[in-house]
Structures are given as C-alpha cells and as structure tokens.
Amino acid sequence: MGKITKPVADVGKELFNGVGSIGKELINGVGTIAKETIQTGKNVGKAVKDNVKK
C-alpha cells in the first residue's frame, strides 16, 4: 500500500506545481496587459484633455 501512495503523491505534487506555474504565468501576463492598458488609457486621457484645452 505504501508503494502505491507515494507515486500518487508525487504525481499530485507535479500536477499542483505545474498548475501553480501556469497560474503564476497567467497572473503575470494579465498583470502586464492590465498595466499596459491602464498606461494607454492614461495617455489617451491626457491627449483628449490636451485637445479639449485648445
């Protein structure tokens, strides 16, 4: 019984680590996209404001 549970635990750990890594990558990717979107939004907002002033 002990021989069966260990590989299952290892596979579980591998899966968990794999999912964790994918999750981190996704979060980092989304974070980067969000940052760029916010920056673009700020730039567009500034351009619009500058145009309205004139």
mmCIF file of the N, C-alpha and C atoms, coordinates in Angstrom:
data_MODEL
# 
_entry.id   MODEL 
# 
loop_
_atom_site.group_PDB 
_atom_site.id 
_atom_site.type_symbol 
_atom_site.label_atom_id 
_atom_site.label_alt_id 
_atom_site.label_comp_id 
_atom_site.label_asym_id 
_atom_site.label_entity_id 
_atom_site.label_seq_id 
_atom_site.pdbx_PDB_ins_code 
_atom_site.Cartn_x 
_atom_site.Cartn_y 
_atom_site.Cartn_z 
_atom_site.occupancy 
_atom_site.B_iso_or_equiv 
_atom_site.pdbx_formal_charge 
_atom_site.auth_seq_id 
_atom_site.auth_comp_id 
_atom_site.auth_asym_id 
_atom_site.auth_atom_id 
_atom_site.pdbx_PDB_model_num 
ATOM 1   N N  . MET A 1 1  ? 0.837   -1.190 0.000   1.00 0.00 ? 1  MET A N  1 
ATOM 2   C CA . MET A 1 1  ? 0.000   0.000  0.000   1.00 0.00 ? 1  MET A CA 1 
ATOM 3   C C  . MET A 1 1  ? 0.885   1.258  0.000   1.00 0.00 ? 1  MET A C  1 
ATOM 4   N N  . GLY A 1 2  ? 1.946   1.226  0.782   1.00 0.00 ? 2  GLY A N  1 
ATOM 5   C CA . GLY A 1 2  ? 2.863   2.362  0.858   1.00 0.00 ? 2  GLY A CA 1 
ATOM 6   C C  . GLY A 1 2  ? 3.494   2.677  -0.482  1.00 0.00 ? 2  GLY A C  1 
ATOM 7   N N  . LYS A 1 3  ? 3.740   1.631  -1.283  1.00 0.00 ? 3  LYS A N  1 
ATOM 8   C CA . LYS A 1 3  ? 4.364   1.829  -2.592  1.00 0.00 ? 3  LYS A CA 1 
ATOM 9   C C  . LYS A 1 3  ? 3.416   2.530  -3.564  1.00 0.00 ? 3  LYS A C  1 
ATOM 10  N N  . ILE A 1 4  ? 2.129   2.333  -3.403  1.00 0.00 ? 4  ILE A N  1 
ATOM 11  C CA . ILE A 1 4  ? 1.149   2.937  -4.321  1.00 0.00 ? 4  ILE A CA 1 
ATOM 12  C C  . ILE A 1 4  ? 0.951   4.418  -3.987  1.00 0.00 ? 4  ILE A C  1 
ATOM 13  N N  . THR A 1 5  ? 0.850   4.753  -2.700  1.00 0.00 ? 5  THR A N  1 
ATOM 14  C CA . THR A 1 5  ? 0.506   6.123  -2.307  1.00 0.00 ? 5  THR A CA 1 
ATOM 15  C C  . THR A 1 5  ? 1.609   7.121  -2.642  1.00 0.00 ? 5  THR A C  1 
ATOM 16  N N  . LYS A 1 6  ? 2.879   6.723  -2.538  1.00 0.00 ? 6  LYS A N  1 
ATOM 17  C CA . LYS A 1 6  ? 3.951   7.683  -2.780  1.00 0.00 ? 6  LYS A CA 1 
ATOM 18  C C  . LYS A 1 6  ? 3.945   8.209  -4.222  1.00 0.00 ? 6  LYS A C  1 
ATOM 19  N N  . PRO A 1 7  ? 3.955   7.336  -5.231  1.00 0.00 ? 7  PRO A N  1 
ATOM 20  C CA . PRO A 1 7  ? 3.907   7.869  -6.601  1.00 0.00 ? 7  PRO A CA 1 
ATOM 21  C C  . PRO A 1 7  ? 2.696   8.757  -6.853  1.00 0.00 ? 7  PRO A C  1 
ATOM 22  N N  . VAL A 1 8  ? 1.563   8.411  -6.281  1.00 0.00 ? 8  VAL A N  1 
ATOM 23  C CA . VAL A 1 8  ? 0.361   9.229  -6.451  1.00 0.00 ? 8  VAL A CA 1 
ATOM 24  C C  . VAL A 1 8  ? 0.601   10.613 -5.851  1.00 0.00 ? 8  VAL A C  1 
ATOM 25  N N  . ALA A 1 9  ? 1.214   10.650 -4.683  1.00 0.00 ? 9  ALA A N  1 
ATOM 26  C CA . ALA A 1 9  ? 1.519   11.928 -4.027  1.00 0.00 ? 9  ALA A CA 1 
ATOM 27  C C  . ALA A 1 9  ? 2.478   12.733 -4.902  1.00 0.00 ? 9  ALA A C  1 
ATOM 28  N N  . ASP A 1 10 ? 3.467   12.068 -5.470  1.00 0.00 ? 10 ASP A N  1 
ATOM 29  C CA . ASP A 1 10 ? 4.451   12.747 -6.336  1.00 0.00 ? 10 ASP A CA 1 
ATOM 30  C C  . ASP A 1 10 ? 3.784   13.306 -7.580  1.00 0.00 ? 10 ASP A C  1 
ATOM 31  N N  . VAL A 1 11 ? 2.933   12.505 -8.185  1.00 0.00 ? 11 VAL A N  1 
ATOM 32  C CA . VAL A 1 11 ? 2.208   12.952 -9.375  1.00 0.00 ? 11 VAL A CA 1 
ATOM 33  C C  . VAL A 1 11 ? 1.329   14.143 -9.014  1.00 0.00 ? 11 VAL A C  1 
ATOM 34  N N  . GLY A 1 12 ? 0.674   14.051 -7.876  1.00 0.00 ? 12 GLY A N  1 
ATOM 35  C CA . GLY A 1 12 ? -0.162  15.152 -7.392  1.00 0.00 ? 12 GLY A CA 1 
ATOM 36  C C  . GLY A 1 12 ? 0.643   16.428 -7.217  1.00 0.00 ? 12 GLY A C  1 
ATOM 37  N N  . LYS A 1 13 ? 1.837   16.283 -6.640  1.00 0.00 ? 13 LYS A N  1 
ATOM 38  C CA . LYS A 1 13 ? 2.716   17.439 -6.424  1.00 0.00 ? 13 LYS A CA 1 
ATOM 39  C C  . LYS A 1 13 ? 3.130   18.042 -7.758  1.00 0.00 ? 13 LYS A C  1 
ATOM 40  N N  . GLU A 1 14 ? 3.512   17.163 -8.694  1.00 0.00 ? 14 GLU A N  1 
ATOM 41  C CA . GLU A 1 14 ? 3.919   17.621 -10.029 1.00 0.00 ? 14 GLU A CA 1 
ATOM 42  C C  . GLU A 1 14 ? 2.787   18.396 -10.690 1.00 0.00 ? 14 GLU A C  1 
ATOM 43  N N  . LEU A 1 15 ? 1.583   17.838 -10.630 1.00 0.00 ? 15 LEU A N  1 
ATOM 44  C CA . LEU A 1 15 ? 0.406   18.483 -11.212 1.00 0.00 ? 15 LEU A CA 1 
ATOM 45  C C  . LEU A 1 15 ? 0.158   19.828 -10.550 1.00 0.00 ? 15 LEU A C  1 
ATOM 46  N N  . PHE A 1 16 ? 0.232   19.829 -9.230  1.00 0.00 ? 16 PHE A N  1 
ATOM 47  C CA . PHE A 1 16 ? -0.027  21.054 -8.471  1.00 0.00 ? 16 PHE A CA 1 
ATOM 48  C C  . PHE A 1 16 ? 0.996   22.125 -8.837  1.00 0.00 ? 16 PHE A C  1 
ATOM 49  N N  . ASN A 1 17 ? 2.268   21.725 -8.897  1.00 0.00 ? 17 ASN A N  1 
ATOM 50  C CA . ASN A 1 17 ? 3.332   22.666 -9.261  1.00 0.00 ? 17 ASN A CA 1 
ATOM 51  C C  . ASN A 1 17 ? 3.136   23.170 -10.686 1.00 0.00 ? 17 ASN A C  1 
ATOM 52  N N  . GLY A 1 18 ? 2.761   22.275 -11.575 1.00 0.00 ? 18 GLY A N  1 
ATOM 53  C CA . GLY A 1 18 ? 2.503   22.649 -12.961 1.00 0.00 ? 18 GLY A CA 1 
ATOM 54  C C  . GLY A 1 18 ? 1.371   23.652 -13.059 1.00 0.00 ? 18 GLY A C  1 
ATOM 55  N N  . VAL A 1 19 ? 0.290   23.368 -12.378 1.00 0.00 ? 19 VAL A N  1 
ATOM 56  C CA . VAL A 1 19 ? -0.868  24.267 -12.377 1.00 0.00 ? 19 VAL A CA 1 
ATOM 57  C C  . VAL A 1 19 ? -0.486  25.592 -11.734 1.00 0.00 ? 19 VAL A C  1 
ATOM 58  N N  . GLY A 1 20 ? 0.271   25.523 -10.642 1.00 0.00 ? 20 GLY A N  1 
ATOM 59  C CA . GLY A 1 20 ? 0.729   26.729 -9.948  1.00 0.00 ? 20 GLY A CA 1 
ATOM 60  C C  . GLY A 1 20 ? 1.553   27.606 -10.869 1.00 0.00 ? 20 GLY A C  1 
ATOM 61  N N  . SER A 1 21 ? 2.449   26.979 -11.638 1.00 0.00 ? 21 SER A N  1 
ATOM 62  C CA . SER A 1 21 ? 3.304   27.726 -12.565 1.00 0.00 ? 21 SER A CA 1 
ATOM 63  C C  . SER A 1 21 ? 2.476   28.379 -13.657 1.00 0.00 ? 21 SER A C  1 
ATOM 64  N N  . ILE A 1 22 ? 1.531   27.627 -14.202 1.00 0.00 ? 22 ILE A N  1 
ATOM 65  C CA . ILE A 1 22 ? 0.649   28.160 -15.246 1.00 0.00 ? 22 ILE A CA 1 
ATOM 66  C C  . ILE A 1 22 ? -0.153  29.325 -14.677 1.00 0.00 ? 22 ILE A C  1 
ATOM 67  N N  . GLY A 1 23 ? -0.662  29.149 -13.467 1.00 0.00 ? 23 GLY A N  1 
ATOM 68  C CA . GLY A 1 23 ? -1.420  30.201 -12.790 1.00 0.00 ? 23 GLY A CA 1 
ATOM 69  C C  . GLY A 1 23 ? -0.596  31.464 -12.634 1.00 0.00 ? 23 GLY A C  1 
ATOM 70  N N  . LYS A 1 24 ? 0.654   31.291 -12.188 1.00 0.00 ? 24 LYS A N  1 
ATOM 71  C CA . LYS A 1 24 ? 1.550   32.441 -11.995 1.00 0.00 ? 24 LYS A CA 1 
ATOM 72  C C  . LYS A 1 24 ? 1.799   33.150 -13.319 1.00 0.00 ? 24 LYS A C  1 
ATOM 73  N N  . GLU A 1 25 ? 2.068   32.348 -14.362 1.00 0.00 ? 25 GLU A N  1 
ATOM 74  C CA . GLU A 1 25 ? 2.314   32.914 -15.695 1.00 0.00 ? 25 GLU A CA 1 
ATOM 75  C C  . GLU A 1 25 ? 1.099   33.708 -16.155 1.00 0.00 ? 25 GLU A C  1 
ATOM 76  N N  . LEU A 1 26 ? -0.081  33.122 -15.980 1.00 0.00 ? 26 LEU A N  1 
ATOM 77  C CA . LEU A 1 26 ? -1.324  33.789 -16.381 1.00 0.00 ? 26 LEU A CA 1 
ATOM 78  C C  . LEU A 1 26 ? -1.507  35.091 -15.623 1.00 0.00 ? 26 LEU A C  1 
ATOM 79  N N  . ILE A 1 27 ? -1.299  35.049 -14.312 1.00 0.00 ? 27 ILE A N  1 
ATOM 80  C CA . ILE A 1 27 ? -1.459  36.253 -13.478 1.00 0.00 ? 27 ILE A CA 1 
ATOM 81  C C  . ILE A 1 27 ? -0.468  37.319 -13.922 1.00 0.00 ? 27 ILE A C  1 
ATOM 82  N N  . ASN A 1 28 ? 0.779   36.904 -14.148 1.00 0.00 ? 28 ASN A N  1 
ATOM 83  C CA . ASN A 1 28 ? 1.799   37.856 -14.597 1.00 0.00 ? 28 ASN A CA 1 
ATOM 84  C C  . ASN A 1 28 ? 1.421   38.435 -15.948 1.00 0.00 ? 28 ASN A C  1 
ATOM 85  N N  . GLY A 1 29 ? 0.947   37.579 -16.852 1.00 0.00 ? 29 GLY A N  1 
ATOM 86  C CA . GLY A 1 29 ? 0.533   38.030 -18.179 1.00 0.00 ? 29 GLY A CA 1 
ATOM 87  C C  . GLY A 1 29 ? -0.619  39.013 -18.093 1.00 0.00 ? 29 GLY A C  1 
ATOM 88  N N  . VAL A 1 30 ? -1.612  38.680 -17.301 1.00 0.00 ? 30 VAL A N  1 
ATOM 89  C CA . VAL A 1 30 ? -2.777  39.553 -17.139 1.00 0.00 ? 30 VAL A CA 1 
ATOM 90  C C  . VAL A 1 30 ? -2.350  40.857 -16.484 1.00 0.00 ? 30 VAL A C  1 
ATOM 91  N N  . GLY A 1 31 ? -1.482  40.769 -15.488 1.00 0.00 ? 31 GLY A N  1 
ATOM 92  C CA . GLY A 1 31 ? -0.975  41.960 -14.805 1.00 0.00 ? 31 GLY A CA 1 
ATOM 93  C C  . GLY A 1 31 ? -0.282  42.900 -15.776 1.00 0.00 ? 31 GLY A C  1 
ATOM 94  N N  . THR A 1 32 ? 0.538   42.321 -16.649 1.00 0.00 ? 32 THR A N  1 
ATOM 95  C CA . THR A 1 32 ? 1.270   43.121 -17.635 1.00 0.00 ? 32 THR A CA 1 
ATOM 96  C C  . THR A 1 32 ? 0.297   43.773 -18.610 1.00 0.00 ? 32 THR A C  1 
ATOM 97  N N  . ILE A 1 33 ? -0.668  43.011 -19.091 1.00 0.00 ? 33 ILE A N  1 
ATOM 98  C CA . ILE A 1 33 ? -1.675  43.544 -20.022 1.00 0.00 ? 33 ILE A CA 1 
ATOM 99  C C  . ILE A 1 33 ? -2.451  44.667 -19.339 1.00 0.00 ? 33 ILE A C  1 
ATOM 100 N N  . ALA A 1 34 ? -2.839  44.438 -18.087 1.00 0.00 ? 34 ALA A N  1 
ATOM 101 C CA . ALA A 1 34 ? -3.593  45.447 -17.338 1.00 0.00 ? 34 ALA A CA 1 
ATOM 102 C C  . ALA A 1 34 ? -2.782  46.727 -17.191 1.00 0.00 ? 34 ALA A C  1 
ATOM 103 N N  . LYS A 1 35 ? -1.501  46.577 -16.845 1.00 0.00 ? 35 LYS A N  1 
ATOM 104 C CA . LYS A 1 35 ? -0.629  47.744 -16.680 1.00 0.00 ? 35 LYS A CA 1 
ATOM 105 C C  . LYS A 1 35 ? -0.549  48.528 -17.984 1.00 0.00 ? 35 LYS A C  1 
ATOM 106 N N  . GLU A 1 36 ? -0.358  47.805 -19.081 1.00 0.00 ? 36 GLU A N  1 
ATOM 107 C CA . GLU A 1 36 ? -0.243  48.466 -20.389 1.00 0.00 ? 36 GLU A CA 1 
ATOM 108 C C  . GLU A 1 36 ? -1.557  49.124 -20.784 1.00 0.00 ? 36 GLU A C  1 
ATOM 109 N N  . THR A 1 37 ? -2.661  48.469 -20.484 1.00 0.00 ? 37 THR A N  1 
ATOM 110 C CA . THR A 1 37 ? -3.985  49.033 -20.792 1.00 0.00 ? 37 THR A CA 1 
ATOM 111 C C  . THR A 1 37 ? -4.203  50.308 -19.994 1.00 0.00 ? 37 THR A C  1 
ATOM 112 N N  . ILE A 1 38 ? -3.856  50.265 -18.708 1.00 0.00 ? 38 ILE A N  1 
ATOM 113 C CA . ILE A 1 38 ? -4.014  51.447 -17.853 1.00 0.00 ? 38 ILE A CA 1 
ATOM 114 C C  . ILE A 1 38 ? -3.141  52.583 -18.378 1.00 0.00 ? 38 ILE A C  1 
ATOM 115 N N  . GLN A 1 39 ? -1.910  52.253 -18.741 1.00 0.00 ? 39 GLN A N  1 
ATOM 116 C CA . GLN A 1 39 ? -0.976  53.263 -19.251 1.00 0.00 ? 39 GLN A CA 1 
ATOM 117 C C  . GLN A 1 39 ? -1.525  53.864 -20.538 1.00 0.00 ? 39 GLN A C  1 
ATOM 118 N N  . THR A 1 40 ? -2.026  53.033 -21.436 1.00 0.00 ? 40 THR A N  1 
ATOM 119 C CA . THR A 1 40 ? -2.615  53.508 -22.694 1.00 0.00 ? 40 THR A CA 1 
ATOM 120 C C  . THR A 1 40 ? -3.814  54.398 -22.404 1.00 0.00 ? 40 THR A C  1 
ATOM 121 N N  . GLY A 1 41 ? -4.638  53.966 -21.477 1.00 0.00 ? 41 GLY A N  1 
ATOM 122 C CA . GLY A 1 41 ? -5.810  54.750 -21.080 1.00 0.00 ? 41 GLY A CA 1 
ATOM 123 C C  . GLY A 1 41 ? -5.412  56.119 -20.564 1.00 0.00 ? 41 GLY A C  1 
ATOM 124 N N  . LYS A 1 42 ? -4.368  56.164 -19.735 1.00 0.00 ? 42 LYS A N  1 
ATOM 125 C CA . LYS A 1 42 ? -3.872  57.441 -19.196 1.00 0.00 ? 42 LYS A CA 1 
ATOM 126 C C  . LYS A 1 42 ? -3.389  58.325 -20.336 1.00 0.00 ? 42 LYS A C  1 
ATOM 127 N N  . ASN A 1 43 ? -2.639  57.744 -21.266 1.00 0.00 ? 43 ASN A N  1 
ATOM 128 C CA . ASN A 1 43 ? -2.097  58.508 -22.388 1.00 0.00 ? 43 ASN A CA 1 
ATOM 129 C C  . ASN A 1 43 ? -3.215  59.057 -23.259 1.00 0.00 ? 43 ASN A C  1 
ATOM 130 N N  . VAL A 1 44 ? -4.224  58.240 -23.533 1.00 0.00 ? 44 VAL A N  1 
ATOM 131 C CA . VAL A 1 44 ? -5.369  58.664 -24.342 1.00 0.00 ? 44 VAL A CA 1 
ATOM 132 C C  . VAL A 1 44 ? -6.110  59.781 -23.603 1.00 0.00 ? 44 VAL A C  1 
ATOM 133 N N  . GLY A 1 45 ? -6.319  59.591 -22.312 1.00 0.00 ? 45 GLY A N  1 
ATOM 134 C CA . GLY A 1 45 ? -6.998  60.594 -21.493 1.00 0.00 ? 45 GLY A CA 1 
ATOM 135 C C  . GLY A 1 45 ? -6.263  61.920 -21.526 1.00 0.00 ? 45 GLY A C  1 
ATOM 136 N N  . LYS A 1 46 ? -4.939  61.859 -21.425 1.00 0.00 ? 46 LYS A N  1 
ATOM 137 C CA . LYS A 1 46 ? -4.126  63.064 -21.457 1.00 0.00 ? 46 LYS A CA 1 
ATOM 138 C C  . LYS A 1 46 ? -4.234  63.749 -22.817 1.00 0.00 ? 46 LYS A C  1 
ATOM 139 N N  . ALA A 1 47 ? -4.181  62.978 -23.889 1.00 0.00 ? 47 ALA A N  1 
ATOM 140 C CA . ALA A 1 47 ? -4.279  63.511 -25.244 1.00 0.00 ? 47 ALA A CA 1 
ATOM 141 C C  . ALA A 1 47 ? -5.632  64.189 -25.448 1.00 0.00 ? 47 ALA A C  1 
ATOM 142 N N  . VAL A 1 48 ? -6.678  63.552 -24.960 1.00 0.00 ? 48 VAL A N  1 
ATOM 143 C CA . VAL A 1 48 ? -8.033  64.117 -25.088 1.00 0.00 ? 48 VAL A CA 1 
ATOM 144 C C  . VAL A 1 48 ? -8.112  65.433 -24.305 1.00 0.00 ? 48 VAL A C  1 
ATOM 145 N N  . LYS A 1 49 ? -7.588  65.423 -23.081 1.00 0.00 ? 49 LYS A N  1 
ATOM 146 C CA . LYS A 1 49 ? -7.599  66.630 -22.244 1.00 0.00 ? 49 LYS A CA 1 
ATOM 147 C C  . LYS A 1 49 ? -6.859  67.772 -22.943 1.00 0.00 ? 49 LYS A C  1 
ATOM 148 N N  . ASP A 1 50 ? -5.689  67.452 -23.515 1.00 0.00 ? 50 ASP A N  1 
ATOM 149 C CA . ASP A 1 50 ? -4.878  68.461 -24.209 1.00 0.00 ? 50 ASP A CA 1 
ATOM 150 C C  . ASP A 1 50 ? -5.647  69.023 -25.399 1.00 0.00 ? 50 ASP A C  1 
ATOM 151 N N  . ASN A 1 51 ? -6.359  68.168 -26.110 1.00 0.00 ? 51 ASN A N  1 
ATOM 152 C CA . ASN A 1 51 ? -7.136  68.603 -27.267 1.00 0.00 ? 51 ASN A CA 1 
ATOM 153 C C  . ASN A 1 51 ? -8.304  69.480 -26.849 1.00 0.00 ? 51 ASN A C  1 
ATOM 154 N N  . VAL A 1 52 ? -8.937  69.156 -25.715 1.00 0.00 ? 52 VAL A N  1 
ATOM 155 C CA . VAL A 1 52 ? -10.080 69.923 -25.237 1.00 0.00 ? 52 VAL A CA 1 
ATOM 156 C C  . VAL A 1 52 ? -9.635  71.323 -24.819 1.00 0.00 ? 52 VAL A C  1 
ATOM 157 N N  . LYS A 1 53 ? -8.454  71.424 -24.205 1.00 0.00 ? 53 LYS A N  1 
ATOM 158 C CA . LYS A 1 53 ? -7.931  72.728 -23.768 1.00 0.00 ? 53 LYS A CA 1 
ATOM 159 C C  . LYS A 1 53 ? -7.762  73.694 -24.944 1.00 0.00 ? 53 LYS A C  1 
ATOM 160 N N  . LYS A 1 54 ? -7.349  73.161 -26.090 1.00 0.00 ? 54 LYS A N  1 
ATOM 161 C CA . LYS A 1 54 ? -7.114  74.007 -27.270 1.00 0.00 ? 54 LYS A CA 1 
ATOM 162 C C  . LYS A 1 54 ? -8.419  74.378 -27.853 1.00 0.00 ? 54 LYS A C  1 
# 
